Amino acid sequence: QVQLVESGGGLVQPGGSLRLSCAASRSILSIYAMGWYRQAPGKQRELVAVITGGGTTTYSDSVKGRFTISRDNAKNTLYLQMNSLKPEDTAIYYCKTKWWGSDEYWGQGTQVTVSS
């Protein structure tokens, strides 16, 4: 059973930064794609950023220019660097990974709260 463990969430003031991590229990060399999603209270889960196996990145318009997705294959870890955070970025952030020929897997989520 594959496990994805997110970390790095917390409380930060508007304009601040956080870096989220998602550690996978198996090698991410053969991923189809890995992504970050978020869900705010009362809202549907939405895509934040995705990185493909080939390294192509895609961002939602709401975070473009502020967030950066990256991965470290040696550590089997996905990252999300979040800068210039806004109150509307407050949500539970989830990691999702799909390997070629396998199902999708989700992490348990990490809470990000942006508030003064």
N, CA, C and O atoms as CSV, one atom per row, in Angstrom:
chain,resi,resn,atom,element,x,y,z
A,1,GLN,N,N,0.835,-1.172,0.000
A,1,GLN,CA,C,0.000,0.000,0.000
A,1,GLN,C,C,0.893,1.254,0.000
A,1,GLN,O,O,1.777,1.398,0.845
A,2,VAL,N,N,0.651,2.135,-0.940
A,2,VAL,CA,C,1.438,3.359,-1.041
A,2,VAL,C,C,0.943,4.369,-0.014
A,2,VAL,O,O,-0.261,4.506,0.202
A,3,GLN,N,N,1.864,5.063,0.605
A,3,GLN,CA,C,1.513,6.130,1.542
A,3,GLN,C,C,2.113,7.445,1.083
A,3,GLN,O,O,3.253,7.502,0.622
A,4,LEU,N,N,1.325,8.496,1.216
A,4,LEU,CA,C,1.775,9.856,0.963
A,4,LEU,C,C,1.571,10.637,2.245
A,4,LEU,O,O,0.462,10.673,2.778
A,5,VAL,N,N,2.626,11.263,2.748
A,5,VAL,CA,C,2.549,11.984,4.008
A,5,VAL,C,C,2.911,13.441,3.779
A,5,VAL,O,O,4.052,13.765,3.451
A,6,GLU,N,N,1.924,14.321,3.956
A,6,GLU,CA,C,2.167,15.752,3.812
A,6,GLU,C,C,2.635,16.352,5.132
A,6,GLU,O,O,2.304,15.857,6.209
A,7,SER,N,N,3.400,17.410,5.028
A,7,SER,CA,C,3.844,18.163,6.198
A,7,SER,C,C,4.153,19.587,5.768
A,7,SER,O,O,4.221,19.891,4.577
A,8,GLY,N,N,4.339,20.456,6.757
A,8,GLY,CA,C,4.742,21.820,6.475
A,8,GLY,C,C,3.652,22.857,6.604
A,8,GLY,O,O,3.912,24.054,6.483
A,9,GLY,N,N,2.431,22.410,6.848
A,9,GLY,CA,C,1.350,23.370,7.019
A,9,GLY,C,C,1.468,24.108,8.346
A,9,GLY,O,O,2.301,23.779,9.190
A,10,GLY,N,N,0.613,25.113,8.507
A,10,GLY,CA,C,0.625,25.876,9.746
A,10,GLY,C,C,-0.081,27.195,9.599
A,10,GLY,O,O,-0.789,27.441,8.622
A,11,LEU,N,N,0.124,28.052,10.599
A,11,LEU,CA,C,-0.464,29.385,10.617
A,11,LEU,C,C,0.587,30.396,10.176
A,11,LEU,O,O,1.704,30.403,10.693
A,12,VAL,N,N,0.232,31.241,9.232
A,12,VAL,CA,C,1.164,32.245,8.731
A,12,VAL,C,C,0.410,33.541,8.477
A,12,VAL,O,O,-0.781,33.517,8.166
A,13,GLN,N,N,1.093,34.663,8.605
A,13,GLN,CA,C,0.465,35.956,8.350
A,13,GLN,C,C,0.374,36.227,6.856
A,13,GLN,O,O,1.165,35.692,6.080
A,14,PRO,N,N,-0.571,37.043,6.452
A,14,PRO,CA,C,-0.646,37.418,5.036
A,14,PRO,C,C,0.685,37.968,4.553
A,14,PRO,O,O,1.338,38.745,5.250
A,15,GLY,N,N,1.080,37.558,3.357
A,15,GLY,CA,C,2.368,37.956,2.810
A,15,GLY,C,C,3.501,37.014,3.157
A,15,GLY,O,O,4.601,37.136,2.617
A,16,GLY,N,N,3.247,36.083,4.045
A,16,GLY,CA,C,4.272,35.144,4.470
A,16,GLY,C,C,4.446,33.973,3.521
A,16,GLY,O,O,3.817,33.912,2.465
A,17,SER,N,N,5.305,33.047,3.910
A,17,SER,CA,C,5.641,31.895,3.080
A,17,SER,C,C,5.580,30.605,3.884
A,17,SER,O,O,5.786,30.592,5.097
A,18,LEU,N,N,5.293,29.529,3.177
A,18,LEU,CA,C,5.354,28.177,3.738
A,18,LEU,C,C,5.842,27.239,2.639
A,18,LEU,O,O,5.649,27.508,1.453
A,19,ARG,N,N,6.469,26.147,3.035
A,19,ARG,CA,C,6.813,25.099,2.078
A,19,ARG,C,C,6.192,23.792,2.541
A,19,ARG,O,O,6.478,23.301,3.633
A,20,LEU,N,N,5.353,23.248,1.703
A,20,LEU,CA,C,4.727,21.960,1.976
A,20,LEU,C,C,5.560,20.840,1.375
A,20,LEU,O,O,6.185,21.004,0.327
A,21,SER,N,N,5.558,19.705,2.051
A,21,SER,CA,C,6.246,18.517,1.557
A,21,SER,C,C,5.276,17.348,1.502
A,21,SER,O,O,4.349,17.256,2.306
A,22,CYS,N,N,5.500,16.462,0.551
A,22,CYS,CA,C,4.708,15.239,0.426
A,22,CYS,C,C,5.683,14.099,0.182
A,22,CYS,O,O,6.247,13.974,-0.905
A,23,ALA,N,N,5.876,13.276,1.191
A,23,ALA,CA,C,6.819,12.173,1.097
A,23,ALA,C,C,6.091,10.903,0.686
A,23,ALA,O,O,5.114,10.508,1.322
A,24,ALA,N,N,6.566,10.264,-0.378
A,24,ALA,CA,C,5.960,9.027,-0.879
A,24,ALA,C,C,6.715,7.813,-0.361
A,24,ALA,O,O,7.923,7.868,-0.131
A,25,SER,N,N,5.988,6.717,-0.179
A,25,SER,CA,C,6.599,5.504,0.367
A,25,SER,C,C,7.200,4.623,-0.730
A,25,SER,O,O,7.702,3.536,-0.443
A,26,ARG,N,N,7.153,5.079,-1.972
A,26,ARG,CA,C,7.798,4.370,-3.064
A,26,ARG,C,C,8.438,5.367,-4.003
A,26,ARG,O,O,8.159,6.563,-3.929
A,27,SER,N,N,9.283,4.891,-4.873
A,27,SER,CA,C,10.007,5.756,-5.792
A,27,SER,C,C,9.052,6.559,-6.674
A,27,SER,O,O,8.038,6.046,-7.146
A,28,ILE,N,N,9.403,7.838,-6.886
A,28,ILE,CA,C,8.583,8.695,-7.740
A,28,ILE,C,C,9.210,8.874,-9.116
A,28,ILE,O,O,8.792,9.742,-9.881
A,29,LEU,N,N,10.204,8.061,-9.432
A,29,LEU,CA,C,10.863,8.183,-10.737
A,29,LEU,C,C,9.899,7.881,-11.877
A,29,LEU,O,O,10.014,8.455,-12.960
A,30,SER,N,N,8.939,6.974,-11.633
A,30,SER,CA,C,8.048,6.541,-12.713
A,30,SER,C,C,6.647,7.103,-12.561
A,30,SER,O,O,5.669,6.449,-12.922
A,31,ILE,N,N,6.543,8.315,-12.026
A,31,ILE,CA,C,5.213,8.885,-11.869
A,31,ILE,C,C,4.646,9.314,-13.204
A,31,ILE,O,O,5.378,9.659,-14.132
A,32,TYR,N,N,3.330,9.287,-13.281
A,32,TYR,CA,C,2.620,9.901,-14.385
A,32,TYR,C,C,2.497,11.394,-14.081
A,32,TYR,O,O,2.776,12.239,-14.932
A,33,ALA,N,N,2.077,11.703,-12.859
A,33,ALA,CA,C,1.983,13.082,-12.403
A,33,ALA,C,C,1.821,13.118,-10.894
A,33,ALA,O,O,1.322,12.172,-10.285
A,34,MET,N,N,2.248,14.217,-10.305
A,34,MET,CA,C,2.022,14.481,-8.884
A,34,MET,C,C,1.437,15.874,-8.779
A,34,MET,O,O,1.796,16.763,-9.552
A,35,GLY,N,N,0.535,16.071,-7.823
A,35,GLY,CA,C,-0.081,17.379,-7.726
A,35,GLY,C,C,-0.483,17.754,-6.318
A,35,GLY,O,O,-0.581,16.915,-5.422
A,36,TRP,N,N,-0.710,19.033,-6.155
A,36,TRP,CA,C,-1.256,19.587,-4.916
A,36,TRP,C,C,-2.676,20.087,-5.191
A,36,TRP,O,O,-2.949,20.738,-6.200
A,37,TYR,N,N,-3.551,19.763,-4.272
A,37,TYR,CA,C,-4.934,20.202,-4.328
A,37,TYR,C,C,-5.263,20.834,-2.979
A,37,TYR,O,O,-4.567,20.599,-1.991
A,38,ARG,N,N,-6.319,21.632,-2.941
A,38,ARG,CA,C,-6.728,22.216,-1.667
A,38,ARG,C,C,-8.239,22.276,-1.580
A,38,ARG,O,O,-8.955,22.331,-2.580
A,39,GLN,N,N,-8.691,22.261,-0.330
A,39,GLN,CA,C,-10.122,22.347,-0.081
A,39,GLN,C,C,-10.368,23.283,1.086
A,39,GLN,O,O,-9.941,23.025,2.212
A,40,ALA,N,N,-11.059,24.371,0.802
A,40,ALA,CA,C,-11.429,25.340,1.821
A,40,ALA,C,C,-12.795,24.953,2.386
A,40,ALA,O,O,-13.559,24.249,1.727
A,41,PRO,N,N,-13.106,25.406,3.598
A,41,PRO,CA,C,-14.410,25.063,4.200
A,41,PRO,C,C,-15.573,25.471,3.304
A,41,PRO,O,O,-15.649,26.610,2.844
A,42,GLY,N,N,-16.475,24.526,3.063
A,42,GLY,CA,C,-17.649,24.807,2.264
A,42,GLY,C,C,-17.418,24.860,0.765
A,42,GLY,O,O,-18.323,25.193,0.000
A,43,LYS,N,N,-16.196,24.528,0.346
A,43,LYS,CA,C,-15.880,24.587,-1.090
A,43,LYS,C,C,-15.414,23.230,-1.583
A,43,LYS,O,O,-15.027,22.364,-0.798
A,44,GLN,N,N,-15.458,23.059,-2.899
A,44,GLN,CA,C,-14.968,21.816,-3.491
A,44,GLN,C,C,-13.448,21.814,-3.534
A,44,GLN,O,O,-12.801,22.862,-3.535
A,45,ARG,N,N,-12.901,20.612,-3.569
A,45,ARG,CA,C,-11.459,20.473,-3.701
A,45,ARG,C,C,-11.048,20.975,-5.086
A,45,ARG,O,O,-11.711,20.691,-6.084
A,46,GLU,N,N,-9.948,21.724,-5.132
A,46,GLU,CA,C,-9.500,22.298,-6.394
A,46,GLU,C,C,-8.014,22.051,-6.613
A,46,GLU,O,O,-7.234,21.895,-5.674
A,47,LEU,N,N,-7.658,22.022,-7.894
A,47,LEU,CA,C,-6.264,21.847,-8.265
A,47,LEU,C,C,-5.476,23.111,-7.942
A,47,LEU,O,O,-5.936,24.222,-8.209
A,48,VAL,N,N,-4.295,22.940,-7.370
A,48,VAL,CA,C,-3.384,24.057,-7.126
A,48,VAL,C,C,-2.242,24.029,-8.134
A,48,VAL,O,O,-1.986,25.014,-8.828
A,49,ALA,N,N,-1.558,22.889,-8.206
A,49,ALA,CA,C,-0.412,22.771,-9.106
A,49,ALA,C,C,-0.139,21.301,-9.379
A,49,ALA,O,O,-0.389,20.438,-8.538
A,50,VAL,N,N,0.378,21.036,-10.569
A,50,VAL,CA,C,0.694,19.670,-10.979
A,50,VAL,C,C,2.060,19.654,-11.646
A,50,VAL,O,O,2.435,20.604,-12.333
A,51,ILE,N,N,2.805,18.563,-11.441
A,51,ILE,CA,C,4.054,18.346,-12.159
A,51,ILE,C,C,3.994,16.951,-12.766
A,51,ILE,O,O,3.666,15.985,-12.076
A,52,THR,N,N,4.309,16.843,-14.050
A,52,THR,CA,C,4.255,15.555,-14.722
A,52,THR,C,C,5.565,14.798,-14.555
A,52,THR,O,O,6.544,15.335,-14.037
A,53,GLY,N,N,5.571,13.553,-14.998
A,53,GLY,CA,C,6.790,12.770,-14.954
A,53,GLY,C,C,7.907,13.408,-15.756
A,53,GLY,O,O,9.083,13.265,-15.420
A,54,GLY,N,N,7.539,14.112,-16.817
A,54,GLY,CA,C,8.533,14.782,-17.641
A,54,GLY,C,C,8.950,16.140,-17.124
A,54,GLY,O,O,9.831,16.782,-17.697
A,55,GLY,N,N,8.321,16.588,-16.037
A,55,GLY,CA,C,8.717,17.844,-15.421
A,55,GLY,C,C,7.874,19.050,-15.807
A,55,GLY,O,O,8.151,20.164,-15.362
A,56,THR,N,N,6.853,18.845,-16.624
A,56,THR,CA,C,5.981,19.965,-16.991
A,56,THR,C,C,5.116,20.359,-15.803
A,56,THR,O,O,4.542,19.506,-15.126
A,57,THR,N,N,5.032,21.663,-15.561
A,57,THR,CA,C,4.252,22.156,-14.429
A,57,THR,C,C,3.045,22.960,-14.911
A,57,THR,O,O,3.089,23.629,-15.943
A,58,THR,N,N,1.981,22.875,-14.138
A,58,THR,CA,C,0.751,23.617,-14.403
A,58,THR,C,C,0.251,24.178,-13.085
A,58,THR,O,O,0.291,23.509,-12.053
A,59,TYR,N,N,-0.226,25.431,-13.135
A,59,TYR,CA,C,-0.709,26.095,-11.929
A,59,TYR,C,C,-2.105,26.650,-12.162
A,59,TYR,O,O,-2.473,27.005,-13.281
A,60,SER,N,N,-2.873,26.716,-11.083
A,60,SER,CA,C,-4.146,27.412,-11.176
A,60,SER,C,C,-3.856,28.903,-11.285
A,60,SER,O,O,-2.820,29.377,-10.820
A,61,ASP,N,N,-4.762,29.627,-11.891
A,61,ASP,CA,C,-4.556,31.066,-12.068
A,61,ASP,C,C,-4.416,31.782,-10.726
A,61,ASP,O,O,-3.713,32.788,-10.627
A,62,SER,N,N,-5.078,31.271,-9.707
A,62,SER,CA,C,-5.073,31.951,-8.417
A,62,SER,C,C,-3.732,31.892,-7.696
A,62,SER,O,O,-3.487,32.686,-6.788
A,63,VAL,N,N,-2.861,30.964,-8.085
A,63,VAL,CA,C,-1.566,30.842,-7.399
A,63,VAL,C,C,-0.383,31.091,-8.322
A,63,VAL,O,O,0.762,31.121,-7.871
A,64,LYS,N,N,-0.651,31.269,-9.603
A,64,LYS,CA,C,0.432,31.455,-10.572
A,64,LYS,C,C,1.278,32.662,-10.195
A,64,LYS,O,O,0.759,33.742,-9.916
A,65,GLY,N,N,2.594,32.456,-10.193
A,65,GLY,CA,C,3.508,33.533,-9.842
A,65,GLY,C,C,3.822,33.615,-8.359
A,65,GLY,O,O,4.745,34.324,-7.956
A,66,ARG,N,N,3.053,32.888,-7.536
A,66,ARG,CA,C,3.281,32.909,-6.090
A,66,ARG,C,C,3.732,31.548,-5.558
A,66,ARG,O,O,4.524,31.471,-4.619
A,67,PHE,N,N,3.222,30.480,-6.166
A,67,PHE,CA,C,3.536,29.128,-5.712
A,67,PHE,C,C,4.449,28.439,-6.725
A,67,PHE,O,O,4.374,28.705,-7.925
A,68,THR,N,N,5.311,27.550,-6.227
A,68,THR,CA,C,6.178,26.770,-7.094
A,68,THR,C,C,6.143,25.307,-6.680
A,68,THR,O,O,6.393,24.978,-5.521
A,69,ILE,N,N,5.835,24.435,-7.625
A,69,ILE,CA,C,5.834,22.998,-7.370
A,69,ILE,C,C,7.147,22.413,-7.861
A,69,ILE,O,O,7.659,22.796,-8.913
A,70,SER,N,N,7.687,21.475,-7.083
A,70,SER,CA,C,8.936,20.831,-7.476
A,70,SER,C,C,8.988,19.452,-6.836
A,70,SER,O,O,8.160,19.118,-5.988
A,71,ARG,N,N,9.964,18.660,-7.247
A,71,ARG,CA,C,10.097,17.346,-6.639
A,71,ARG,C,C,11.565,16.963,-6.540
A,71,ARG,O,O,12.397,17.424,-7.322
A,72,ASP,N,N,11.868,16.119,-5.573
A,72,ASP,CA,C,13.207,15.587,-5.361
A,72,ASP,C,C,13.103,14.072,-5.503
A,72,ASP,O,O,12.641,13.388,-4.590
A,73,ASN,N,N,13.528,13.561,-6.633
A,73,ASN,CA,C,13.387,12.120,-6.884
A,73,ASN,C,C,14.198,11.291,-5.902
A,73,ASN,O,O,13.787,10.190,-5.534
A,74,ALA,N,N,15.335,11.800,-5.478
A,74,ALA,CA,C,16.191,11.045,-4.553
A,74,ALA,C,C,15.517,10.870,-3.195
A,74,ALA,O,O,15.749,9.881,-2.499
A,75,LYS,N,N,14.682,11.839,-2.826
A,75,LYS,CA,C,13.996,11.782,-1.532
A,75,LYS,C,C,12.542,11.330,-1.677
A,75,LYS,O,O,11.815,11.244,-0.687
A,76,ASN,N,N,12.122,11.041,-2.907
A,76,ASN,CA,C,10.728,10.640,-3.155
A,76,ASN,C,C,9.744,11.649,-2.567
A,76,ASN,O,O,8.741,11.278,-1.957
A,77,THR,N,N,10.047,12.910,-2.758
A,77,THR,CA,C,9.278,13.968,-2.107
A,77,THR,C,C,8.863,15.046,-3.100
A,77,THR,O,O,9.639,15.483,-3.949
A,78,LEU,N,N,7.608,15.453,-2.957
A,78,LEU,CA,C,7.039,16.559,-3.725
A,78,LEU,C,C,6.973,17.772,-2.817
A,78,LEU,O,O,6.713,17.644,-1.621
A,79,TYR,N,N,7.208,18.956,-3.384
A,79,TYR,CA,C,7.173,20.186,-2.601
A,79,TYR,C,C,6.209,21.198,-3.219
A,79,TYR,O,O,5.901,21.156,-4.410
A,80,LEU,N,N,5.751,22.102,-2.366
A,80,LEU,CA,C,5.016,23.266,-2.833
A,80,LEU,C,C,5.513,24.463,-2.041
A,80,LEU,O,O,5.215,24.601,-0.855
A,81,GLN,N,N,6.270,25.324,-2.700
A,81,GLN,CA,C,6.731,26.562,-2.086
A,81,GLN,C,C,5.649,27.611,-2.298
A,81,GLN,O,O,5.286,27.927,-3.431
A,82,MET,N,N,5.141,28.142,-1.200
A,82,MET,CA,C,4.051,29.109,-1.257
A,82,MET,C,C,4.540,30.447,-0.716
A,82,MET,O,O,4.898,30.555,0.457
A,83,ASN,N,N,4.555,31.460,-1.570
A,83,ASN,CA,C,4.985,32.806,-1.188
A,83,ASN,C,C,3.815,33.776,-1.320
A,83,ASN,O,O,2.808,33.473,-1.959
A,84,SER,N,N,3.966,34.935,-0.710
A,84,SER,CA,C,2.932,35.981,-0.781
A,84,SER,C,C,1.544,35.414,-0.467
A,84,SER,O,O,0.582,35.639,-1.201
A,85,LEU,N,N,1.472,34.690,0.618
A,85,LEU,CA,C,0.221,34.016,0.962
A,85,LEU,C,C,-0.882,35.016,1.296
A,85,LEU,O,O,-0.640,36.081,1.864
A,86,LYS,N,N,-2.097,34.634,0.925
A,86,LYS,CA,C,-3.275,35.469,1.140
A,86,LYS,C,C,-4.285,34.709,2.006
A,86,LYS,O,O,-4.252,33.479,2.051
A,87,PRO,N,N,-5.168,35.416,2.682
A,87,PRO,CA,C,-6.189,34.713,3.478
A,87,PRO,C,C,-6.994,33.698,2.667
A,87,PRO,O,O,-7.409,32.667,3.197
A,88,GLU,N,N,-7.213,33.985,1.399
A,88,GLU,CA,C,-7.982,33.061,0.564
A,88,GLU,C,C,-7.216,31.791,0.213
A,88,GLU,O,O,-7.779,30.881,-0.396
A,89,ASP,N,N,-5.950,31.717,0.584
A,89,ASP,CA,C,-5.183,30.472,0.412
A,89,ASP,C,C,-5.438,29.495,1.563
A,89,ASP,O,O,-4.979,28.354,1.522
A,90,THR,N,N,-6.159,29.935,2.576
A,90,THR,CA,C,-6.468,29.074,3.710
A,90,THR,C,C,-7.274,27.864,3.260
A,90,THR,O,O,-8.330,28.006,2.644
A,91,ALA,N,N,-6.769,26.670,3.574
A,91,ALA,CA,C,-7.413,25.429,3.150
A,91,ALA,C,C,-6.624,24.246,3.692
A,91,ALA,O,O,-5.540,24.404,4.252
A,92,ILE,N,N,-7.187,23.073,3.514
A,92,ILE,CA,C,-6.421,21.848,3.717
A,92,ILE,C,C,-5.790,21.509,2.372
A,92,ILE,O,O,-6.478,21.452,1.353
A,93,TYR,N,N,-4.494,21.287,2.373
A,93,TYR,CA,C,-3.757,20.995,1.157
A,93,TYR,C,C,-3.452,19.493,1.098
A,93,TYR,O,O,-2.947,18.903,2.053
A,94,TYR,N,N,-3.774,18.901,-0.048
A,94,TYR,CA,C,-3.602,17.472,-0.259
A,94,TYR,C,C,-2.631,17.213,-1.406
A,94,TYR,O,O,-2.573,17.956,-2.385
A,95,CYS,N,N,-1.886,16.151,-1.250
A,95,CYS,CA,C,-0.993,15.667,-2.293
A,95,CYS,C,C,-1.657,14.481,-2.991
A,95,CYS,O,O,-2.246,13.622,-2.335
A,96,LYS,N,N,-1.563,14.435,-4.305
A,96,LYS,CA,C,-2.078,13.308,-5.069
A,96,LYS,C,C,-1.008,12.830,-6.038
A,96,LYS,O,O,-0.330,13.634,-6.678
A,97,THR,N,N,-0.864,11.538,-6.139
A,97,THR,CA,C,0.156,10.972,-7.024
A,97,THR,C,C,-0.420,9.826,-7.839
A,97,THR,O,O,-1.203,9.016,-7.344
A,98,LYS,N,N,-0.014,9.779,-9.093
A,98,LYS,CA,C,-0.393,8.653,-9.937
A,98,LYS,C,C,0.850,8.150,-10.640
A,98,LYS,O,O,1.570,8.908,-11.291
A,99,TRP,N,N,1.086,6.867,-10.496
A,99,TRP,CA,C,2.171,6.224,-11.218
A,99,TRP,C,C,1.601,5.615,-12.495
A,99,TRP,O,O,0.407,5.329,-12.571
A,100,TRP,N,N,2.459,5.417,-13.498
A,100,TRP,CA,C,2.025,4.777,-14.729
A,100,TRP,C,C,1.465,3.392,-14.413
A,100,TRP,O,O,2.115,2.594,-13.738
A,101,GLY,N,N,0.278,3.115,-14.894
A,101,GLY,CA,C,-0.323,1.801,-14.736
A,101,GLY,C,C,-0.862,1.503,-13.364
A,101,GLY,O,O,-1.121,0.343,-13.044
A,102,SER,N,N,-1.043,2.535,-12.528
A,102,SER,CA,C,-1.559,2.290,-11.188
A,102,SER,C,C,-2.693,3.252,-10.875
A,102,SER,O,O,-3.001,4.146,-11.663
A,103,ASP,N,N,-3.302,3.060,-9.730
A,103,ASP,CA,C,-4.349,3.955,-9.264
A,103,ASP,C,C,-3.758,5.265,-8.745
A,103,ASP,O,O,-2.543,5.406,-8.609
A,104,GLU,N,N,-4.638,6.208,-8.464
A,104,GLU,CA,C,-4.223,7.449,-7.823
A,104,GLU,C,C,-4.184,7.259,-6.314
A,104,GLU,O,O,-4.948,6.473,-5.753
A,105,TYR,N,N,-3.288,7.987,-5.668
A,105,TYR,CA,C,-3.187,7.945,-4.216
A,105,TYR,C,C,-3.216,9.363,-3.666
A,105,TYR,O,O,-2.655,10.291,-4.250
A,106,TRP,N,N,-3.891,9.506,-2.517
A,106,TRP,CA,C,-4.004,10.794,-1.842
A,106,TRP,C,C,-3.348,10.746,-0.475
A,106,TRP,O,O,-3.351,9.714,0.197
A,107,GLY,N,N,-2.788,11.871,-0.076
A,107,GLY,CA,C,-2.308,12.010,1.280
A,107,GLY,C,C,-3.442,12.403,2.206
A,107,GLY,O,O,-4.586,12.559,1.779
A,108,GLN,N,N,-3.111,12.562,3.483
A,108,GLN,CA,C,-4.138,12.847,4.494
A,108,GLN,C,C,-4.439,14.338,4.612
A,108,GLN,O,O,-5.433,14.724,5.227
A,109,GLY,N,N,-3.600,15.163,4.036
A,109,GLY,CA,C,-3.818,16.606,4.055
A,109,GLY,C,C,-3.058,17.310,5.161
A,109,GLY,O,O,-2.748,16.729,6.200
A,110,THR,N,N,-2.764,18.582,4.910
A,110,THR,CA,C,-2.125,19.423,5.913
A,110,THR,C,C,-2.809,20.795,5.883
A,110,THR,O,O,-3.066,21.347,4.813
A,111,GLN,N,N,-3.094,21.328,7.055
A,111,GLN,CA,C,-3.852,22.575,7.164
A,111,GLN,C,C,-2.930,23.777,6.965
A,111,GLN,O,O,-1.862,23.864,7.570
A,112,VAL,N,N,-3.357,24.687,6.117
A,112,VAL,CA,C,-2.680,25.975,5.942
A,112,VAL,C,C,-3.682,27.065,6.299
A,112,VAL,O,O,-4.772,27.134,5.733
A,113,THR,N,N,-3.297,27.912,7.245
A,113,THR,CA,C,-4.159,29.020,7.664
A,113,THR,C,C,-3.387,30.318,7.511
A,113,THR,O,O,-2.309,30.484,8.082
A,114,VAL,N,N,-3.949,31.237,6.734
A,114,VAL,CA,C,-3.323,32.538,6.504
A,114,VAL,C,C,-4.187,33.583,7.193
A,114,VAL,O,O,-5.305,33.865,6.763
A,115,SER,N,N,-3.657,34.151,8.263
A,115,SER,CA,C,-4.441,35.089,9.059
A,115,SER,C,C,-3.523,35.963,9.884
A,115,SER,O,O,-2.447,35.542,10.308
A,116,SER,N,N,-3.971,37.191,10.105
A,116,SER,CA,C,-3.214,38.088,10.958
A,116,SER,C,C,-3.731,38.019,12.393
A,116,SER,O,O,-3.213,38.711,13.270
